[in-house]
Amino acid sequence: MRKNLVLIVTNLFALTSTIILLVVYEKIIIQLKL
């Protein structure tokens, strides 16, 4: 049970960090184009 919880937490953390990275990357590209 605990191992599954750890996996879920790590997957959520990876997902959120990837989304944040994509958003930051997009903002940087928009600023470079302007």
N, CA, C and O atoms as a printed pandas DataFrame, in Angstrom:
     atom_number atom_name residue_name chain_id  residue_number  x_coord  y_coord  z_coord
0              1         N          MET        A               1    0.842   -1.209    0.000
1              2        CA          MET        A               1    0.000    0.000    0.000
2              3         C          MET        A               1    0.874    1.254    0.000
3              4         O          MET        A               1    0.620    2.201   -0.745
4              5         N          ARG        A               2    1.895    1.247    0.838
5              6        CA          ARG        A               2    2.725    2.438    0.933
6              7         C          ARG        A               2    3.543    2.659   -0.339
7              8         O          ARG        A               2    3.752    3.793   -0.770
8              9         N          LYS        A               3    4.000    1.555   -0.932
9             10        CA          LYS        A               3    4.786    1.678   -2.166
10            11         C          LYS        A               3    3.954    2.315   -3.280
11            12         O          LYS        A               3    4.458    3.132   -4.050
12            13         N          ASN        A               4    2.678    1.936   -3.357
13            14        CA          ASN        A               4    1.803    2.532   -4.379
14            15         C          ASN        A               4    1.624    4.026   -4.135
15            16         O          ASN        A               4    1.627    4.814   -5.080
16            17         N          LEU        A               5    1.472    4.416   -2.884
17            18        CA          LEU        A               5    1.303    5.828   -2.539
18            19         C          LEU        A               5    2.540    6.622   -2.950
19            20         O          LEU        A               5    2.429    7.717   -3.503
20            21         N          VAL        A               6    3.711    6.064   -2.676
21            22        CA          VAL        A               6    4.963    6.747   -3.046
22            23         C          VAL        A               6    5.040    6.908   -4.554
23            24         O          VAL        A               6    5.446    7.959   -5.049
24            25         N          LEU        A               7    4.652    5.869   -5.290
25            26        CA          LEU        A               7    4.667    5.938   -6.756
26            27         C          LEU        A               7    3.723    7.026   -7.258
27            28         O          LEU        A               7    4.073    7.792   -8.156
28            29         N          ILE        A               8    2.539    7.092   -6.683
29            30        CA          ILE        A               8    1.555    8.107   -7.093
30            31         C          ILE        A               8    2.110    9.507   -6.816
31            32         O          ILE        A               8    2.010   10.396   -7.662
32            33         N          VAL        A               9    2.689    9.697   -5.645
33            34        CA          VAL        A               9    3.236   11.015   -5.273
34            35         C          VAL        A               9    4.364   11.408   -6.220
35            36         O          VAL        A               9    4.422   12.551   -6.673
36            37         N          THR        A              10    5.268   10.464   -6.523
37            38        CA          THR        A              10    6.392   10.782   -7.406
38            39         C          THR        A              10    5.897   11.081   -8.816
39            40         O          THR        A              10    6.416   11.977   -9.483
40            41         N          ASN        A              11    4.890   10.329   -9.270
41            42        CA          ASN        A              11    4.324   10.587  -10.606
42            43         C          ASN        A              11    3.679   11.967  -10.665
43            44         O          ASN        A              11    3.857   12.697  -11.640
44            45         N          LEU        A              12    2.934   12.324   -9.627
45            46        CA          LEU        A              12    2.305   13.653   -9.579
46            47         C          LEU        A              12    3.369   14.741   -9.567
47            48         O          LEU        A              12    3.229   15.757  -10.247
48            49         N          PHE        A              13    4.423   14.533   -8.801
49            50        CA          PHE        A              13    5.503   15.523   -8.725
50            51         C          PHE        A              13    6.173   15.692  -10.085
51            52         O          PHE        A              13    6.461   16.812  -10.505
52            53         N          ALA        A              14    6.421   14.572  -10.773
53            54        CA          ALA        A              14    7.037   14.628  -12.101
54            55         C          ALA        A              14    6.124   15.359  -13.076
55            56         O          ALA        A              14    6.589   16.177  -13.871
56            57         N          LEU        A              15    4.839   15.072  -13.020
57            58        CA          LEU        A              15    3.867   15.728  -13.905
58            59         C          LEU        A              15    3.844   17.232  -13.677
59            60         O          LEU        A              15    3.936   18.010  -14.627
60            61         N          THR        A              16    3.720   17.644  -12.415
61            62        CA          THR        A              16    3.636   19.074  -12.114
62            63         C          THR        A              16    4.918   19.797  -12.509
63            64         O          THR        A              16    4.860   20.896  -13.059
64            65         N          SER        A              17    6.074   19.197  -12.236
65            66        CA          SER        A              17    7.341   19.843  -12.589
66            67         C          SER        A              17    7.482   19.966  -14.105
67            68         O          SER        A              17    7.998   20.967  -14.602
68            69         N          THR        A              18    7.024   18.951  -14.839
69            70        CA          THR        A              18    7.084   19.006  -16.306
70            71         C          THR        A              18    6.182   20.120  -16.826
71            72         O          THR        A              18    6.570   20.861  -17.730
72            73         N          ILE        A              19    4.983   20.242  -16.262
73            74        CA          ILE        A              19    4.053   21.293  -16.696
74            75         C          ILE        A              19    4.648   22.668  -16.405
75            76         O          ILE        A              19    4.577   23.570  -17.240
76            77         N          ILE        A              20    5.241   22.829  -15.207
77            78        CA          ILE        A              20    5.857   24.111  -14.847
78            79         C          ILE        A              20    6.983   24.441  -15.817
79            80         O          ILE        A              20    7.108   25.580  -16.267
80            81         N          LEU        A              21    7.810   23.434  -16.140
81            82        CA          LEU        A              21    8.906   23.645  -17.082
82            83         C          LEU        A              21    8.379   24.081  -18.440
83            84         O          LEU        A              21    8.933   24.991  -19.057
84            85         N          LEU        A              22    7.316   23.442  -18.911
85            86        CA          LEU        A              22    6.727   23.798  -20.211
86            87         C          LEU        A              22    6.212   25.228  -20.192
87            88         O          LEU        A              22    6.421   25.969  -21.154
88            89         N          VAL        A              23    5.544   25.630  -19.118
89            90        CA          VAL        A              23    5.007   26.989  -19.011
90            91         C          VAL        A              23    6.145   28.012  -19.020
91            92         O          VAL        A              23    6.071   29.025  -19.715
92            93         N          VAL        A              24    7.187   27.743  -18.250
93            94        CA          VAL        A              24    8.340   28.653  -18.199
94            95         C          VAL        A              24    9.005   28.740  -19.565
95            96         O          VAL        A              24    9.352   29.828  -20.025
96            97         N          TYR        A              25    9.180   27.605  -20.207
97            98        CA          TYR        A              25    9.791   27.545  -21.540
98            99         C          TYR        A              25    8.982   28.368  -22.539
99           100         O          TYR        A              25    9.544   29.107  -23.348
100          101         N          GLU        A              26    7.658   28.234  -22.475
101          102        CA          GLU        A              26    6.773   28.972  -23.373
102          103         C          GLU        A              26    6.900   30.478  -23.135
103          104         O          GLU        A              26    6.953   31.256  -24.087
104          105         N          LYS        A              27    6.948   30.887  -21.862
105          106        CA          LYS        A              27    7.079   32.316  -21.540
106          107         C          LYS        A              27    8.401   32.865  -22.061
107          108         O          LYS        A              27    8.454   33.985  -22.570
108          109         N          ILE        A              28    9.464   32.085  -21.937
109          110        CA          ILE        A              28   10.776   32.521  -22.428
110          111         C          ILE        A              28   10.739   32.702  -23.940
111          112         O          ILE        A              28   11.265   33.687  -24.459
112          113         N          ILE        A              29   10.123   31.763  -24.650
113          114        CA          ILE        A              29   10.035   31.848  -26.121
114          115         C          ILE        A              29    9.237   33.087  -26.521
115          116         O          ILE        A              29    9.618   33.794  -27.453
116          117         N          ILE        A              30    8.137   33.353  -25.826
117          118        CA          ILE        A              30    7.306   34.527  -26.144
118          119         C          ILE        A              30    8.120   35.806  -25.927
119          120         O          ILE        A              30    8.045   36.729  -26.739
120          121         N          GLN        A              31    8.895   35.870  -24.845
121          122        CA          GLN        A              31    9.710   37.062  -24.568
122          123         C          GLN        A              31   10.813   37.220  -25.606
123          124         O          GLN        A              31   11.154   38.344  -25.974
124          125         N          LEU        A              32   11.377   36.114  -26.084
125          126        CA          LEU        A              32   12.436   36.187  -27.091
126          127         C          LEU        A              32   11.879   36.674  -28.429
127          128         O          LEU        A              32   12.551   37.407  -29.155
128          129         N          LYS        A              33   10.645   36.265  -28.755
129          130        CA          LYS        A              33   10.038   36.689  -30.021
130          131         C          LYS        A              33    9.737   38.176  -30.006
131          132         O          LYS        A              33    9.817   38.833  -31.045
132          133         N          LEU        A              34    9.388   38.724  -28.830
133          134        CA          LEU        A              34    9.119   40.162  -28.725
134          135         C          LEU        A              34   10.438   40.906  -28.579
135          136         O          LEU        A              34   10.447   42.133  -28.474
